[in-house]
Amino acid sequence: MAEKRKYGKKFCKYTEMKIDFIDYKNTDLLKISMSERGKIMPRRLTGNSKSSQEMVEKAIKRARHMALVPYIVDTQNVTDAAYSKH
C-alpha cells in the first residue's frame, strides 16, 4: 500500500495580510489568485476563504472589464520564440 502524502494546511493569503476589501485597481494583489494564463484559480488550490474568493472573483472580472487584466494571455508567441531556429 502506498503511503498517503501529507500536505501543509492551506491558508487564506488575504486574511493573513489583513485585507478586508479587494479592489479591482490593485492588479498586483489580484495576480496572487490568477494563473499565468490569466485564469482565476479555484479555492481548493489557493486556500482562500469563501468571502475572499468571492471578492477576488468580482474584482478580477471588474478589472478584466476595465482592461486592467487581460481576459486571455497568448502563450503561443512565447513558445514559438523558444522553439524557433535562428
PDB file with one MODEL, atoms N, CA, C and O in Angstrom:
MODEL        1
ATOM      1  N   MET A   1       0.815  -1.188   0.000  1.00  0.00           N
ATOM      2  CA  MET A   1       0.000   0.000   0.000  1.00  0.00           C
ATOM      3  C   MET A   1       0.862   1.257   0.000  1.00  0.00           C
ATOM      4  O   MET A   1       1.822   1.367   0.762  1.00  0.00           O
ATOM      5  N   ALA A   2       0.516   2.170  -0.839  1.00  0.00           N
ATOM      6  CA  ALA A   2       1.286   3.415  -0.921  1.00  0.00           C
ATOM      7  C   ALA A   2       0.932   4.328   0.258  1.00  0.00           C
ATOM      8  O   ALA A   2      -0.206   4.362   0.725  1.00  0.00           O
ATOM      9  N   GLU A   3       1.931   5.055   0.712  1.00  0.00           N
ATOM     10  CA  GLU A   3       1.684   5.979   1.815  1.00  0.00           C
ATOM     11  C   GLU A   3       0.938   7.206   1.315  1.00  0.00           C
ATOM     12  O   GLU A   3       1.129   7.651   0.184  1.00  0.00           O
ATOM     13  N   LYS A   4       0.086   7.743   2.180  1.00  0.00           N
ATOM     14  CA  LYS A   4      -0.622   8.957   1.817  1.00  0.00           C
ATOM     15  C   LYS A   4       0.332  10.143   1.912  1.00  0.00           C
ATOM     16  O   LYS A   4       1.155  10.227   2.824  1.00  0.00           O
ATOM     17  N   ARG A   5       0.207  11.045   0.963  1.00  0.00           N
ATOM     18  CA  ARG A   5       1.037  12.244   1.007  1.00  0.00           C
ATOM     19  C   ARG A   5       0.445  13.230   1.998  1.00  0.00           C
ATOM     20  O   ARG A   5      -0.774  13.371   2.096  1.00  0.00           O
ATOM     21  N   LYS A   6       1.293  13.893   2.713  1.00  0.00           N
ATOM     22  CA  LYS A   6       0.837  14.874   3.680  1.00  0.00           C
ATOM     23  C   LYS A   6       1.186  16.260   3.164  1.00  0.00           C
ATOM     24  O   LYS A   6       2.351  16.580   2.926  1.00  0.00           O
ATOM     25  N   TYR A   7       0.164  17.067   2.997  1.00  0.00           N
ATOM     26  CA  TYR A   7       0.348  18.424   2.536  1.00  0.00           C
ATOM     27  C   TYR A   7       0.147  19.390   3.686  1.00  0.00           C
ATOM     28  O   TYR A   7      -0.578  19.108   4.641  1.00  0.00           O
ATOM     29  N   GLY A   8       0.797  20.526   3.579  1.00  0.00           N
ATOM     30  CA  GLY A   8       0.602  21.558   4.593  1.00  0.00           C
ATOM     31  C   GLY A   8      -0.778  22.166   4.468  1.00  0.00           C
ATOM     32  O   GLY A   8      -1.356  22.197   3.382  1.00  0.00           O
ATOM     33  N   LYS A   9      -1.304  22.649   5.580  1.00  0.00           N
ATOM     34  CA  LYS A   9      -2.642  23.250   5.560  1.00  0.00           C
ATOM     35  C   LYS A   9      -2.596  24.533   4.761  1.00  0.00           C
ATOM     36  O   LYS A   9      -1.710  25.368   4.943  1.00  0.00           O
ATOM     37  N   LYS A  10      -3.579  24.679   3.859  1.00  0.00           N
ATOM     38  CA  LYS A  10      -3.663  25.898   3.061  1.00  0.00           C
ATOM     39  C   LYS A  10      -4.348  26.972   3.892  1.00  0.00           C
ATOM     40  O   LYS A  10      -5.250  26.687   4.681  1.00  0.00           O
ATOM     41  N   PHE A  11      -3.912  28.195   3.704  1.00  0.00           N
ATOM     42  CA  PHE A  11      -4.494  29.299   4.444  1.00  0.00           C
ATOM     43  C   PHE A  11      -4.774  30.445   3.482  1.00  0.00           C
ATOM     44  O   PHE A  11      -4.166  30.545   2.416  1.00  0.00           O
ATOM     45  N   CYS A  12      -5.682  31.287   3.868  1.00  0.00           N
ATOM     46  CA  CYS A  12      -6.078  32.414   3.030  1.00  0.00           C
ATOM     47  C   CYS A  12      -5.014  33.503   3.117  1.00  0.00           C
ATOM     48  O   CYS A  12      -4.740  34.022   4.199  1.00  0.00           O
ATOM     49  N   LYS A  13      -4.423  33.843   1.994  1.00  0.00           N
ATOM     50  CA  LYS A  13      -3.375  34.865   1.966  1.00  0.00           C
ATOM     51  C   LYS A  13      -3.920  36.252   2.274  1.00  0.00           C
ATOM     52  O   LYS A  13      -3.220  37.103   2.822  1.00  0.00           O
ATOM     53  N   TYR A  14      -5.189  36.463   1.911  1.00  0.00           N
ATOM     54  CA  TYR A  14      -5.781  37.784   2.104  1.00  0.00           C
ATOM     55  C   TYR A  14      -6.108  38.050   3.574  1.00  0.00           C
ATOM     56  O   TYR A  14      -5.932  39.172   4.048  1.00  0.00           O
ATOM     57  N   THR A  15      -6.579  37.039   4.298  1.00  0.00           N
ATOM     58  CA  THR A  15      -6.815  37.245   5.722  1.00  0.00           C
ATOM     59  C   THR A  15      -5.489  37.305   6.479  1.00  0.00           C
ATOM     60  O   THR A  15      -5.385  37.969   7.510  1.00  0.00           O
ATOM     61  N   GLU A  16      -4.491  36.616   5.965  1.00  0.00           N
ATOM     62  CA  GLU A  16      -3.149  36.684   6.570  1.00  0.00           C
ATOM     63  C   GLU A  16      -2.571  38.100   6.446  1.00  0.00           C
ATOM     64  O   GLU A  16      -1.900  38.587   7.356  1.00  0.00           O
ATOM     65  N   MET A  17      -2.843  38.754   5.301  1.00  0.00           N
ATOM     66  CA  MET A  17      -2.364  40.122   5.087  1.00  0.00           C
ATOM     67  C   MET A  17      -3.302  41.164   5.694  1.00  0.00           C
ATOM     68  O   MET A  17      -3.053  42.365   5.590  1.00  0.00           O
ATOM     69  N   LYS A  18      -4.401  40.692   6.341  1.00  0.00           N
ATOM     70  CA  LYS A  18      -5.401  41.557   6.983  1.00  0.00           C
ATOM     71  C   LYS A  18      -6.038  42.530   5.988  1.00  0.00           C
ATOM     72  O   LYS A  18      -6.173  43.722   6.261  1.00  0.00           O
ATOM     73  N   ILE A  19      -6.427  41.988   4.819  1.00  0.00           N
ATOM     74  CA  ILE A  19      -7.103  42.777   3.798  1.00  0.00           C
ATOM     75  C   ILE A  19      -8.589  42.481   3.902  1.00  0.00           C
ATOM     76  O   ILE A  19      -9.009  41.331   3.769  1.00  0.00           O
ATOM     77  N   ASP A  20      -9.394  43.529   4.144  1.00  0.00           N
ATOM     78  CA  ASP A  20     -10.830  43.299   4.286  1.00  0.00           C
ATOM     79  C   ASP A  20     -11.601  43.594   3.006  1.00  0.00           C
ATOM     80  O   ASP A  20     -12.753  43.177   2.882  1.00  0.00           O
ATOM     81  N   PHE A  21     -10.994  44.306   2.042  1.00  0.00           N
ATOM     82  CA  PHE A  21     -11.644  44.547   0.753  1.00  0.00           C
ATOM     83  C   PHE A  21     -10.599  44.471  -0.355  1.00  0.00           C
ATOM     84  O   PHE A  21      -9.522  45.057  -0.242  1.00  0.00           O
ATOM     85  N   ILE A  22     -10.916  43.757  -1.412  1.00  0.00           N
ATOM     86  CA  ILE A  22     -10.005  43.598  -2.536  1.00  0.00           C
ATOM     87  C   ILE A  22     -10.505  44.486  -3.665  1.00  0.00           C
ATOM     88  O   ILE A  22     -11.604  44.288  -4.182  1.00  0.00           O
ATOM     89  N   ASP A  23      -9.692  45.464  -4.044  1.00  0.00           N
ATOM     90  CA  ASP A  23     -10.083  46.432  -5.060  1.00  0.00           C
ATOM     91  C   ASP A  23      -9.610  45.973  -6.433  1.00  0.00           C
ATOM     92  O   ASP A  23      -8.535  45.387  -6.558  1.00  0.00           O
ATOM     93  N   TYR A  24     -10.403  46.237  -7.456  1.00  0.00           N
ATOM     94  CA  TYR A  24     -10.062  45.797  -8.805  1.00  0.00           C
ATOM     95  C   TYR A  24      -8.888  46.569  -9.393  1.00  0.00           C
ATOM     96  O   TYR A  24      -8.267  46.112 -10.353  1.00  0.00           O
ATOM     97  N   LYS A  25      -8.573  47.744  -8.826  1.00  0.00           N
ATOM     98  CA  LYS A  25      -7.479  48.551  -9.352  1.00  0.00           C
ATOM     99  C   LYS A  25      -6.103  48.064  -8.888  1.00  0.00           C
ATOM    100  O   LYS A  25      -5.084  48.443  -9.465  1.00  0.00           O
ATOM    101  N   ASN A  26      -6.072  47.242  -7.866  1.00  0.00           N
ATOM    102  CA  ASN A  26      -4.810  46.717  -7.338  1.00  0.00           C
ATOM    103  C   ASN A  26      -4.496  45.396  -8.036  1.00  0.00           C
ATOM    104  O   ASN A  26      -4.809  44.324  -7.518  1.00  0.00           O
ATOM    105  N   THR A  27      -3.875  45.476  -9.213  1.00  0.00           N
ATOM    106  CA  THR A  27      -3.646  44.273 -10.024  1.00  0.00           C
ATOM    107  C   THR A  27      -2.585  43.357  -9.424  1.00  0.00           C
ATOM    108  O   THR A  27      -2.621  42.147  -9.647  1.00  0.00           O
ATOM    109  N   ASP A  28      -1.641  43.913  -8.667  1.00  0.00           N
ATOM    110  CA  ASP A  28      -0.622  43.071  -8.033  1.00  0.00           C
ATOM    111  C   ASP A  28      -1.258  42.119  -7.023  1.00  0.00           C
ATOM    112  O   ASP A  28      -0.833  40.971  -6.894  1.00  0.00           O
ATOM    113  N   LEU A  29      -2.256  42.590  -6.321  1.00  0.00           N
ATOM    114  CA  LEU A  29      -2.964  41.778  -5.346  1.00  0.00           C
ATOM    115  C   LEU A  29      -3.815  40.717  -6.033  1.00  0.00           C
ATOM    116  O   LEU A  29      -3.953  39.603  -5.527  1.00  0.00           O
ATOM    117  N   LEU A  30      -4.382  41.060  -7.180  1.00  0.00           N
ATOM    118  CA  LEU A  30      -5.228  40.117  -7.910  1.00  0.00           C
ATOM    119  C   LEU A  30      -4.417  38.983  -8.533  1.00  0.00           C
ATOM    120  O   LEU A  30      -4.915  37.866  -8.670  1.00  0.00           O
ATOM    121  N   LYS A  31      -3.184  39.265  -8.906  1.00  0.00           N
ATOM    122  CA  LYS A  31      -2.370  38.256  -9.587  1.00  0.00           C
ATOM    123  C   LYS A  31      -1.988  37.092  -8.676  1.00  0.00           C
ATOM    124  O   LYS A  31      -1.528  36.056  -9.155  1.00  0.00           O
ATOM    125  N   ILE A  32      -2.178  37.258  -7.358  1.00  0.00           N
ATOM    126  CA  ILE A  32      -1.941  36.151  -6.427  1.00  0.00           C
ATOM    127  C   ILE A  32      -2.895  35.001  -6.726  1.00  0.00           C
ATOM    128  O   ILE A  32      -2.520  33.832  -6.632  1.00  0.00           O
ATOM    129  N   SER A  33      -4.135  35.340  -7.089  1.00  0.00           N
ATOM    130  CA  SER A  33      -5.165  34.329  -7.306  1.00  0.00           C
ATOM    131  C   SER A  33      -5.416  34.042  -8.776  1.00  0.00           C
ATOM    132  O   SER A  33      -6.467  33.507  -9.131  1.00  0.00           O
ATOM    133  N   MET A  34      -4.461  34.390  -9.640  1.00  0.00           N
ATOM    134  CA  MET A  34      -4.600  34.111 -11.069  1.00  0.00           C
ATOM    135  C   MET A  34      -3.458  33.228 -11.547  1.00  0.00           C
ATOM    136  O   MET A  34      -2.338  33.311 -11.044  1.00  0.00           O
ATOM    137  N   SER A  35      -3.760  32.376 -12.532  1.00  0.00           N
ATOM    138  CA  SER A  35      -2.710  31.551 -13.114  1.00  0.00           C
ATOM    139  C   SER A  35      -1.902  32.392 -14.105  1.00  0.00           C
ATOM    140  O   SER A  35      -2.246  33.544 -14.369  1.00  0.00           O
ATOM    141  N   GLU A  36      -0.833  31.819 -14.648  1.00  0.00           N
ATOM    142  CA  GLU A  36      -0.009  32.573 -15.597  1.00  0.00           C
ATOM    143  C   GLU A  36      -0.734  32.818 -16.912  1.00  0.00           C
ATOM    144  O   GLU A  36      -0.333  33.680 -17.694  1.00  0.00           O
ATOM    145  N   ARG A  37      -1.795  32.066 -17.157  1.00  0.00           N
ATOM    146  CA  ARG A  37      -2.589  32.273 -18.368  1.00  0.00           C
ATOM    147  C   ARG A  37      -3.737  33.244 -18.145  1.00  0.00           C
ATOM    148  O   ARG A  37      -4.481  33.537 -19.081  1.00  0.00           O
ATOM    149  N   GLY A  38      -3.898  33.750 -16.926  1.00  0.00           N
ATOM    150  CA  GLY A  38      -4.924  34.740 -16.646  1.00  0.00           C
ATOM    151  C   GLY A  38      -6.221  34.169 -16.122  1.00  0.00           C
ATOM    152  O   GLY A  38      -7.213  34.892 -16.035  1.00  0.00           O
ATOM    153  N   LYS A  39      -6.246  32.893 -15.771  1.00  0.00           N
ATOM    154  CA  LYS A  39      -7.469  32.286 -15.252  1.00  0.00           C
ATOM    155  C   LYS A  39      -7.552  32.473 -13.739  1.00  0.00           C
ATOM    156  O   LYS A  39      -6.534  32.592 -13.056  1.00  0.00           O
ATOM    157  N   ILE A  40      -8.777  32.497 -13.233  1.00  0.00           N
ATOM    158  CA  ILE A  40      -8.988  32.615 -11.790  1.00  0.00           C
ATOM    159  C   ILE A  40      -8.751  31.244 -11.167  1.00  0.00           C
ATOM    160  O   ILE A  40      -9.376  30.260 -11.564  1.00  0.00           O
ATOM    161  N   MET A  41      -7.856  31.181 -10.198  1.00  0.00           N
ATOM    162  CA  MET A  41      -7.537  29.919  -9.541  1.00  0.00           C
ATOM    163  C   MET A  41      -8.655  29.541  -8.569  1.00  0.00           C
ATOM    164  O   MET A  41      -9.202  30.413  -7.892  1.00  0.00           O
ATOM    165  N   PRO A  42      -9.003  28.249  -8.490  1.00  0.00           N
ATOM    166  CA  PRO A  42     -10.070  27.837  -7.575  1.00  0.00           C
ATOM    167  C   PRO A  42      -9.615  27.855  -6.116  1.00  0.00           C
ATOM    168  O   PRO A  42      -8.421  27.869  -5.815  1.00  0.00           O
ATOM    169  N   ARG A  43     -10.599  27.855  -5.225  1.00  0.00           N
ATOM    170  CA  ARG A  43     -10.316  27.904  -3.787  1.00  0.00           C
ATOM    171  C   ARG A  43      -9.492  26.730  -3.311  1.00  0.00           C
ATOM    172  O   ARG A  43      -8.641  26.883  -2.434  1.00  0.00           O
ATOM    173  N   ARG A  44      -9.733  25.556  -3.879  1.00  0.00           N
ATOM    174  CA  ARG A  44      -9.027  24.364  -3.400  1.00  0.00           C
ATOM    175  C   ARG A  44      -7.527  24.439  -3.696  1.00  0.00           C
ATOM    176  O   ARG A  44      -6.738  23.763  -3.035  1.00  0.00           O
ATOM    177  N   LEU A  45      -7.124  25.248  -4.677  1.00  0.00           N
ATOM    178  CA  LEU A  45      -5.698  25.408  -4.971  1.00  0.00           C
ATOM    179  C   LEU A  45      -5.076  26.581  -4.224  1.00  0.00           C
ATOM    180  O   LEU A  45      -3.934  26.492  -3.771  1.00  0.00           O
ATOM    181  N   THR A  46      -5.818  27.680  -4.092  1.00  0.00           N
ATOM    182  CA  THR A  46      -5.244  28.859  -3.442  1.00  0.00           C
ATOM    183  C   THR A  46      -5.394  28.838  -1.937  1.00  0.00           C
ATOM    184  O   THR A  46      -4.572  29.411  -1.223  1.00  0.00           O
ATOM    185  N   GLY A  47      -6.449  28.175  -1.438  1.00  0.00           N
ATOM    186  CA  GLY A  47      -6.681  28.153   0.001  1.00  0.00           C
ATOM    187  C   GLY A  47      -7.414  29.376   0.505  1.00  0.00           C
ATOM    188  O   GLY A  47      -7.456  29.618   1.711  1.00  0.00           O
ATOM    189  N   ASN A  48      -7.995  30.156  -0.401  1.00  0.00           N
ATOM    190  CA  ASN A  48      -8.729  31.356   0.012  1.00  0.00           C
ATOM    191  C   ASN A  48      -9.979  30.990   0.788  1.00  0.00           C
ATOM    192  O   ASN A  48     -10.556  29.918   0.606  1.00  0.00           O
ATOM    193  N   SER A  49     -10.387  31.908   1.660  1.00  0.00           N
ATOM    194  CA  SER A  49     -11.675  31.727   2.340  1.00  0.00           C
ATOM    195  C   SER A  49     -12.789  32.043   1.351  1.00  0.00           C
ATOM    196  O   SER A  49     -12.544  32.623   0.293  1.00  0.00           O
ATOM    197  N   LYS A  50     -14.012  31.658   1.702  1.00  0.00           N
ATOM    198  CA  LYS A  50     -15.139  31.849   0.779  1.00  0.00           C
ATOM    199  C   LYS A  50     -15.371  33.321   0.471  1.00  0.00           C
ATOM    200  O   LYS A  50     -15.565  33.694  -0.686  1.00  0.00           O
ATOM    201  N   SER A  51     -15.352  34.147   1.494  1.00  0.00           N
ATOM    202  CA  SER A  51     -15.594  35.579   1.278  1.00  0.00           C
ATOM    203  C   SER A  51     -14.479  36.221   0.455  1.00  0.00           C
ATOM    204  O   SER A  51     -14.741  37.059  -0.407  1.00  0.00           O
ATOM    205  N   SER A  52     -13.229  35.823   0.725  1.00  0.00           N
ATOM    206  CA  SER A  52     -12.102  36.365  -0.044  1.00  0.00           C
ATOM    207  C   SER A  52     -12.176  35.927  -1.498  1.00  0.00           C
ATOM    208  O   SER A  52     -11.909  36.722  -2.400  1.00  0.00           O
ATOM    209  N   GLN A  53     -12.535  34.666  -1.734  1.00  0.00           N
ATOM    210  CA  GLN A  53     -12.623  34.154  -3.097  1.00  0.00           C
ATOM    211  C   GLN A  53     -13.712  34.893  -3.885  1.00  0.00           C
ATOM    212  O   GLN A  53     -13.531  35.198  -5.064  1.00  0.00           O
ATOM    213  N   GLU A  54     -14.838  35.176  -3.230  1.00  0.00           N
ATOM    214  CA  GLU A  54     -15.910  35.912  -3.904  1.00  0.00           C
ATOM    215  C   GLU A  54     -15.454  37.330  -4.247  1.00  0.00           C
ATOM    216  O   GLU A  54     -15.745  37.827  -5.335  1.00  0.00           O
ATOM    217  N   MET A  55     -14.740  37.987  -3.323  1.00  0.00           N
ATOM    218  CA  MET A  55     -14.220  39.321  -3.602  1.00  0.00           C
ATOM    219  C   MET A  55     -13.196  39.300  -4.721  1.00  0.00           C
ATOM    220  O   MET A  55     -13.174  40.192  -5.568  1.00  0.00           O
ATOM    221  N   VAL A  56     -12.338  38.269  -4.723  1.00  0.00           N
ATOM    222  CA  VAL A  56     -11.319  38.134  -5.767  1.00  0.00           C
ATOM    223  C   VAL A  56     -11.976  37.953  -7.125  1.00  0.00           C
ATOM    224  O   VAL A  56     -11.590  38.608  -8.093  1.00  0.00           O
ATOM    225  N   GLU A  57     -12.967  37.071  -7.206  1.00  0.00           N
ATOM    226  CA  GLU A  57     -13.660  36.831  -8.473  1.00  0.00           C
ATOM    227  C   GLU A  57     -14.286  38.099  -9.010  1.00  0.00           C
ATOM    228  O   GLU A  57     -14.140  38.426 -10.188  1.00  0.00           O
ATOM    229  N   LYS A  58     -14.987  38.815  -8.138  1.00  0.00           N
ATOM    230  CA  LYS A  58     -15.662  40.048  -8.562  1.00  0.00           C
ATOM    231  C   LYS A  58     -14.636  41.092  -9.005  1.00  0.00           C
ATOM    232  O   LYS A  58     -14.838  41.776 -10.008  1.00  0.00           O
ATOM    233  N   ALA A  59     -13.535  41.213  -8.256  1.00  0.00           N
ATOM    234  CA  ALA A  59     -12.514  42.204  -8.592  1.00  0.00           C
ATOM    235  C   ALA A  59     -11.811  41.857  -9.900  1.00  0.00           C
ATOM    236  O   ALA A  59     -11.537  42.751 -10.701  1.00  0.00           O
ATOM    237  N   ILE A  60     -11.513  40.579 -10.134  1.00  0.00           N
ATOM    238  CA  ILE A  60     -10.855  40.183 -11.377  1.00  0.00           C
ATOM    239  C   ILE A  60     -11.768  40.420 -12.571  1.00  0.00           C
ATOM    240  O   ILE A  60     -11.317  40.895 -13.613  1.00  0.00           O
ATOM    241  N   LYS A  61     -13.039  40.096 -12.426  1.00  0.00           N
ATOM    242  CA  LYS A  61     -13.987  40.315 -13.518  1.00  0.00           C
ATOM    243  C   LYS A  61     -14.148  41.801 -13.818  1.00  0.00           C
ATOM    244  O   LYS A  61     -14.269  42.190 -14.980  1.00  0.00           O
ATOM    245  N   ARG A  62     -14.150  42.637 -12.773  1.00  0.00           N
ATOM    246  CA  ARG A  62     -14.216  44.080 -12.988  1.00  0.00           C
ATOM    247  C   ARG A  62     -12.941  44.592 -13.650  1.00  0.00           C
ATOM    248  O   ARG A  62     -13.000  45.434 -14.546  1.00  0.00           O
ATOM    249  N   ALA A  63     -11.794  44.088 -13.212  1.00  0.00           N
ATOM    250  CA  ALA A  63     -10.517  44.512 -13.797  1.00  0.00           C
ATOM    251  C   ALA A  63     -10.419  44.091 -15.260  1.00  0.00           C
ATOM    252  O   ALA A  63      -9.869  44.828 -16.079  1.00  0.00           O
ATOM    253  N   ARG A  64     -10.945  42.915 -15.594  1.00  0.00           N
ATOM    254  CA  ARG A  64     -10.968  42.485 -16.993  1.00  0.00           C
ATOM    255  C   ARG A  64     -11.844  43.414 -17.818  1.00  0.00           C
ATOM    256  O   ARG A  64     -11.480  43.800 -18.929  1.00  0.00           O
ATOM    257  N   HIS A  65     -12.996  43.770 -17.272  1.00  0.00           N
ATOM    258  CA  HIS A  65     -13.916  44.657 -17.986  1.00  0.00           C
ATOM    259  C   HIS A  65     -13.296  46.033 -18.215  1.00  0.00           C
ATOM    260  O   HIS A  65     -13.537  46.657 -19.249  1.00  0.00           O
ATOM    261  N   MET A  66     -12.503  46.509 -17.262  1.00  0.00           N
ATOM    262  CA  MET A  66     -11.850  47.811 -17.383  1.00  0.00           C
ATOM    263  C   MET A  66     -10.510  47.716 -18.130  1.00  0.00           C
ATOM    264  O   MET A  66      -9.803  48.715 -18.258  1.00  0.00           O
ATOM    265  N   ALA A  67     -10.165  46.529 -18.617  1.00  0.00           N
ATOM    266  CA  ALA A  67      -8.937  46.269 -19.392  1.00  0.00           C
ATOM    267  C   ALA A  67      -7.667  46.484 -18.570  1.00  0.00           C
ATOM    268  O   ALA A  67      -6.629  46.852 -19.118  1.00  0.00           O
ATOM    269  N   LEU A  68      -7.747  46.257 -17.265  1.00  0.00           N
ATOM    270  CA  LEU A  68      -6.548  46.294 -16.428  1.00  0.00           C
ATOM    271  C   LEU A  68      -5.857  44.937 -16.413  1.00  0.00           C
ATOM    272  O   LEU A  68      -4.641  44.850 -16.245  1.00  0.00           O
ATOM    273  N   VAL A  69      -6.649  43.876 -16.591  1.00  0.00           N
ATOM    274  CA  VAL A  69      -6.158  42.499 -16.611  1.00  0.00           C
ATOM    275  C   VAL A  69      -6.696  41.863 -17.896  1.00  0.00           C
ATOM    276  O   VAL A  69      -7.877  42.027 -18.202  1.00  0.00           O
ATOM    277  N   PRO A  70      -5.870  41.147 -18.651  1.00  0.00           N
ATOM    278  CA  PRO A  70      -6.375  40.554 -19.893  1.00  0.00           C
ATOM    279  C   PRO A  70      -7.309  39.375 -19.640  1.00  0.00           C
ATOM    280  O   PRO A  70      -7.184  38.672 -18.637  1.00  0.00           O
ATOM    281  N   TYR A  71      -8.247  39.170 -20.567  1.00  0.00           N
ATOM    282  CA  TYR A  71      -9.120  38.003 -20.497  1.00  0.00           C
ATOM    283  C   TYR A  71      -8.318  36.739 -20.773  1.00  0.00           C
ATOM    284  O   TYR A  71      -8.455  35.742 -20.064  1.00  0.00           O
ATOM    285  N   ILE A  72      -7.476  36.784 -21.813  1.00  0.00           N
ATOM    286  CA  ILE A  72      -6.674  35.627 -22.200  1.00  0.00           C
ATOM    287  C   ILE A  72      -5.239  36.101 -22.395  1.00  0.00           C
ATOM    288  O   ILE A  72      -5.003  37.213 -22.868  1.00  0.00           O
ATOM    289  N   VAL A  73      -4.288  35.255 -22.030  1.00  0.00           N
ATOM    290  CA  VAL A  73      -2.880  35.540 -22.274  1.00  0.00           C
ATOM    291  C   VAL A  73      -2.432  34.609 -23.390  1.00  0.00           C
ATOM    292  O   VAL A  73      -2.570  33.391 -23.284  1.00  0.00           O
ATOM    293  N   ASP A  74      -1.900  35.181 -24.452  1.00  0.00           N
ATOM    294  CA  ASP A  74      -1.468  34.382 -25.599  1.00  0.00           C
ATOM    295  C   ASP A  74      -0.079  33.824 -25.313  1.00  0.00           C
ATOM    296  O   ASP A  74       0.908  34.559 -25.346  1.00  0.00           O
ATOM    297  N   THR A  75      -0.003  32.533 -25.035  1.00  0.00           N
ATOM    298  CA  THR A  75       1.286  31.908 -24.761  1.00  0.00           C
ATOM    299  C   THR A  75       1.924  31.353 -26.027  1.00  0.00           C
ATOM    300  O   THR A  75       3.048  30.854 -25.986  1.00  0.00           O
ATOM    301  N   GLN A  76       1.233  31.432 -27.130  1.00  0.00           N
ATOM    302  CA  GLN A  76       1.759  30.905 -28.385  1.00  0.00           C
ATOM    303  C   GLN A  76       3.023  31.657 -28.805  1.00  0.00           C
ATOM    304  O   GLN A  76       3.989  31.042 -29.256  1.00  0.00           O
ATOM    305  N   ASN A  77       3.022  32.976 -28.659  1.00  0.00           N
ATOM    306  CA  ASN A  77       4.189  33.776 -29.045  1.00  0.00           C
ATOM    307  C   ASN A  77       5.398  33.441 -28.190  1.00  0.00           C
ATOM    308  O   ASN A  77       6.526  33.443 -28.682  1.00  0.00           O
ATOM    309  N   VAL A  78       5.178  33.156 -26.935  1.00  0.00           N
ATOM    310  CA  VAL A  78       6.280  32.834 -26.021  1.00  0.00           C
ATOM    311  C   VAL A  78       6.907  31.499 -26.399  1.00  0.00           C
ATOM    312  O   VAL A  78       8.132  31.382 -26.441  1.00  0.00           O
ATOM    313  N   THR A  79       6.084  30.489 -26.673  1.00  0.00           N
ATOM    314  CA  THR A  79       6.630  29.171 -27.007  1.00  0.00           C
ATOM    315  C   THR A  79       7.222  29.142 -28.407  1.00  0.00           C
ATOM    316  O   THR A  79       8.187  28.416 -28.645  1.00  0.00           O
ATOM    317  N   ASP A  80       6.662  29.921 -29.352  1.00  0.00           N
ATOM    318  CA  ASP A  80       7.226  29.959 -30.695  1.00  0.00           C
ATOM    319  C   ASP A  80       8.636  30.525 -30.683  1.00  0.00           C
ATOM    320  O   ASP A  80       9.520  30.033 -31.384  1.00  0.00           O
ATOM    321  N   ALA A  81       8.839  31.564 -29.881  1.00  0.00           N
ATOM    322  CA  ALA A  81      10.166  32.182 -29.805  1.00  0.00           C
ATOM    323  C   ALA A  81      11.189  31.224 -29.207  1.00  0.00           C
ATOM    324  O   ALA A  81      12.358  31.244 -29.591  1.00  0.00           O
ATOM    325  N   ALA A  82      10.762  30.399 -28.284  1.00  0.00           N
ATOM    326  CA  ALA A  82      11.693  29.476 -27.631  1.00  0.00           C
ATOM    327  C   ALA A  82      12.108  28.355 -28.574  1.00  0.00           C
ATOM    328  O   ALA A  82      13.245  27.886 -28.513  1.00  0.00           O
ATOM    329  N   TYR A  83      11.195  27.918 -29.449  1.00  0.00           N
ATOM    330  CA  TYR A  83      11.488  26.780 -30.315  1.00  0.00           C
ATOM    331  C   TYR A  83      11.882  27.162 -31.733  1.00  0.00           C
ATOM    332  O   TYR A  83      12.172  26.285 -32.546  1.00  0.00           O
ATOM    333  N   SER A  84      11.897  28.445 -32.044  1.00  0.00           N
ATOM    334  CA  SER A  84      12.254  28.833 -33.412  1.00  0.00           C
ATOM    335  C   SER A  84      13.754  28.697 -33.629  1.00  0.00           C
ATOM    336  O   SER A  84      14.547  28.884 -32.706  1.00  0.00           O
ATOM    337  N   LYS A  85      14.126  28.375 -34.841  1.00  0.00           N
ATOM    338  CA  LYS A  85      15.552  28.229 -35.188  1.00  0.00           C
ATOM    339  C   LYS A  85      16.055  29.557 -35.727  1.00  0.00           C
ATOM    340  O   LYS A  85      15.433  30.174 -36.591  1.00  0.00           O
ATOM    341  N   HIS A  86      17.171  29.974 -35.210  1.00  0.00           N
ATOM    342  CA  HIS A  86      17.720  31.277 -35.607  1.00  0.00           C
ATOM    343  C   HIS A  86      18.628  31.125 -36.772  1.00  0.00           C
ATOM    344  O   HIS A  86      19.188  32.112 -37.251  1.00  0.00           O
TER     345      HIS A  86
ENDMDL
END
